[in-house]
Amino acid sequence: MSTEKKQITGTEKSKNTEGFAFGPMNYRLLLIGVVVILIGFLLMTGGGSDDPNVFNPEIFSTQRITVAPIVVMIGFIIEVAAILYKSKK
């Protein structure tokens, strides 16, 4: 029995799946998702009071209670979609 090793040519190396795990579109979607999540967290900030003895009802605004969590969830959905997106190679 002969034990011959097959030589890998340049075109076969390019077909090999080694390299980056994601394509450029995946990284763009990941970046967009992170930006959307950060925007959601920025929408949640504020509404506090400088004086701890004074209540500020602004902490219960629609922006902080409803809109910001929805924006954060949309960001996480974009992240999942970016991970599952199959690049056309």
RAQUINOR-V816552 format. One record per run of one state. SS is the DSSP state (a for helix, b for strand, c for the rest). FROM is the first residue (numbers start at 1). LEN is the number of residues. If there is no record, write none. Layout:
ss=SS from=FROM len=LEN
ss=SS from=FROM len=LEN
//
This chain:
ss=c from=1 len=9
ss=a from=10 len=6
ss=c from=16 len=8
ss=a from=24 len=21
ss=c from=45 len=12
ss=a from=57 len=4
ss=c from=61 len=1
ss=a from=62 len=23
ss=c from=85 len=5
//
